[in-house]
Amino acid sequence: MSKRENHHHNVYVILLGDAVAKHPSVLRLNPNRDPSKPCVYVGLTGLPVEHRFENHKHGYKSAWTVKKYGIRLMPELFEHLNPMPYDAAAQMEKDLTEDLRVQGFTVTGGT
C-alpha cells in the first residue's frame, strides 16, 4: 500500500443544535463552555466525512447527540487537517476536542 493510500482517515466536526447543552452529561464534559459559541461533535472516520454524517443522521453507528441534534458539517474547523493515517487521526481527534473546548465550544465526541 502506498503512503498516500494509508492516509485515508479524517477528523470531522458537526454543528449541533443548542438544545444539546441542556443535557447534564454534556454540561459535565464542558464546565468552561462559552454559551455564545456553538455546540459541536468531533469524530474520526475512514469514510468520506459527508457519508459518515449521513450515517449518524440515519442512526447507523450514530452518536445520540448527532442523531438528535446534528445540523451540518463544519469543514472550516477540520478540512485543513485531513487526510491522515489512523494513529495521527486518533490523536488529532483528541487534540481537536481539547482545542475547541479551550476556545469555549461545547464539545461532545472526541474520545
Secondary structure, 3 states (H helix, E strand, C coil): CCCCCCCCEEEEEEEECHHHHHCHHHHHHCCCCCCCCCEEEEEEECCCHHHHHHHHHCCCCCCHHHHHHEEEECHHHCHHHCCECHHHHHHHHHHHHHHHHHCCCEEEECC
